[in-house]
């Protein structure tokens, strides 16, 4: 009788633990907030000024080198 009681008790214990873990463990994962990376503004950079200054210098050089002689040129022999 003691063996039968021990067998029934162990079967009840095993079945109750199997039912408790039937669905598996519940794992809750906290999702981290996304981190936005913003590029820092460059201070003291001449990148935005360099091209307009070079363009203005090129236009001034074209105007200065323009040769507008109204007199016709004759080839010398």
BELHU-V345402 format. One record per residue. N is the residue number from 1. D_CENTER is the distance of its C-alpha to the mean C-alpha in Angstrom with 1 decimal. Layout:
n->N d_center->D_CENTER
n->N d_center->D_CENTER
This chain:
n->1 d_center->72.0
n->2 d_center->69.7
n->3 d_center->67.9
n->4 d_center->67.4
n->5 d_center->66.1
n->6 d_center->63.7
n->7 d_center->62.5
n->8 d_center->62.0
n->9 d_center->60.2
n->10 d_center->57.8
n->11 d_center->57.2
n->12 d_center->56.4
n->13 d_center->54.1
n->14 d_center->52.2
n->15 d_center->51.9
n->16 d_center->50.6
n->17 d_center->47.9
n->18 d_center->47.0
n->19 d_center->46.7
n->20 d_center->44.5
n->21 d_center->41.9
n->22 d_center->42.3
n->23 d_center->38.9
n->24 d_center->37.1
n->25 d_center->35.2
n->26 d_center->32.8
n->27 d_center->29.5
n->28 d_center->27.3
n->29 d_center->23.7
n->30 d_center->21.9
n->31 d_center->18.3
n->32 d_center->16.2
n->33 d_center->14.5
n->34 d_center->10.7
n->35 d_center->9.5
n->36 d_center->7.7
n->37 d_center->6.8
n->38 d_center->8.8
n->39 d_center->10.1
n->40 d_center->13.8
n->41 d_center->16.3
n->42 d_center->18.6
n->43 d_center->22.1
n->44 d_center->25.1
n->45 d_center->23.5
n->46 d_center->25.8
n->47 d_center->23.4
n->48 d_center->23.9
n->49 d_center->27.7
n->50 d_center->28.5
n->51 d_center->28.4
n->52 d_center->30.6
n->53 d_center->33.0
n->54 d_center->33.4
n->55 d_center->33.9
n->56 d_center->36.6
n->57 d_center->38.2
n->58 d_center->38.4
n->59 d_center->40.0
n->60 d_center->42.5
n->61 d_center->43.4
n->62 d_center->44.1
n->63 d_center->46.2
n->64 d_center->48.1
n->65 d_center->48.8
n->66 d_center->50.1
n->67 d_center->53.8
n->68 d_center->55.7
n->69 d_center->59.3
n->70 d_center->61.6
n->71 d_center->64.4
n->72 d_center->64.6
n->73 d_center->64.5
n->74 d_center->67.3
n->75 d_center->67.0
n->76 d_center->69.2
n->77 d_center->71.6
